[in-house]
């Protein structure tokens, strides 16, 4: 095993905050967001602008590390797209199905109560763009660089656990966070990173991450504690671990169970069903 992988993960942490922080300062300036005003409410366009600059900063940082630390082309984080159309379709459909079932289940059980439909085309475009950027930047950083390098130094399951823990901690300052929702974010990281252990390709986790966030938001849930545009709106009679409360579906027991099932299903699929093919590919 290459024991330098974990050192590269440690090395990227401080530059991440410095470089992405500078990009975010530039983004705030472009978006017209005042510095030091914690009560300032960003518009959807301002939020998208900030996310775009974070996206640029993250990709620039990973490109630098891939080029000068890993000595590899940026695409080797797992962005080869040949023969990945199926991964993108499955990841997208999975997010739609899970969120649709979650919404219907909570409506039927009266854990949430429908209140309105509010369609705004421009807000929809902003939201789709936002979650596209979030999915790509987080998957490139946490799976494509961090998990990839940890897998060079440790057992792939250890690498998955550590990368997922870092993914959860990165969201630790989100609104309405709790230890329970942090566990949910950790399992979300596991569900996103499980396939990467075997394929070293990001298109399935990017598609699933995007779809999970987008349809969670459009159906009225907060996304990791953040209130973003929804087409469907509902009220929560009582905040609890069944409906996820103000953190959103990811703070619910159903989300945790779904993520755990996904992790086990993906590992089973690749270990039992696809193992001969994976061994053959490794030997090519």
Secondary structure, DSSP 8 states (H G I E B T S, - for coil): --TTHHHHHHHHHHHHHHHHHHHHHHHHHHHT--TT-TT----HHHHHHHHHHHHHHHHHHHHHHHHHTS-S-GGGGT---TT-HHHHHHHHHHHHHHHHHHHHHHHHTTSSEEEEE---HHHHHHHHHHHHHHHHHHIIIIIIIIIHHHHHHS-HHHHHHHHHHHHHHHTTTSTT--HHHHHHHHHHHHHHHHHHHHH---HHHHHHHHHHHHHHHHTT--BTTB----SEEEE-SS--TTT-GGG-GGGSHHHHHHHHHHHHHHHHIIIIISHHHHHHHHT-
